[in-house]
């Protein structure tokens, strides 16, 4: 399992985890799934999503990246929308799986992360929150 050096371990001042310390052998690798984000999600959860997206963008930019030690639970809140597979076939239960940021979708969902680079008029995607 690749450990992403210099990637933040968690959202500062919270217990929202961004990376895992070691590979899971006993229970198996956590599979990435697309989790639905509802409109009534707690503000702290929304901040964690935005913080994680900012960390991904600052660390990887538009380049494909290996899942490695990135937390599957946190990735799953963005998976299938702002973070998408970068390879075919894609194995959602592999630490070596390649991912990439869907920049257009991420800019719409998290305009605050891309504020300096964002085009005028980008707001929150109405279809993003069920």
Secondary structure, 3 states (H helix, E strand, C coil): CCCCCCCCCECCCCCCECECCCCCCCCCCCCCCCCCCCCCCCHHHHHHHHHHHHHHHHHHCCCCEECCCECHHHHHCCECCCEEECCCCCCCCCCCCEEEECHHHHHHHCCCCCCCCCCCCCCCCCCCCC
